[in-house]
Every structure is written in C-alpha cells, then in structure tokens.
Amino acid sequence: MKKLLLIGGAVLTLAAVGCKKDYTCECTATSAGISVSASYTTKDTKKNAETWCEGYNASSSAGGITTTTTCTLK
C-alpha cells in the first residue's frame, strides 16, 4: 500500500510540473520617445512560454530612429 501511495504521489508531482498554464507576455515598443504597450497570452509550459515571449524582443533602426521592443513574461 505504501508503494502505491508513493508511486501515485510521484505521478501527481510530475503531472503538476509539466502542466500547461496561461502565461502573459507584456511588451513595450519605444520609438522616438513614444511608447506603446501590448500583451499576448499563451497556454504552455513555463519554459516554452519564456522562449515564446523572448522571441518578441527586437531592436531596429531606420532613418536615424531606433525602435526597441522589450517583453517580459508575467
């Protein structure tokens, strides 16, 4: 009986760690002193959500104006 409880507990722990949850990626784009914010939501594991959110980070320049987008996972 103890082995069954131990195995059941281990399975529940692994299931809780690998669960997909809703994560929100909050981004702010700044260009020429003007800032615009946006948020995006995904249902995934935390590691995948972090990678997904970091994919929105960017910086570019054109005509002497730099635009920077910074995103963080909430």
Helices and strands as residue ranges (DSSP letters): H 2-17, E 21-31, E 34-44, H 46-54, E 58-62, E 65-73
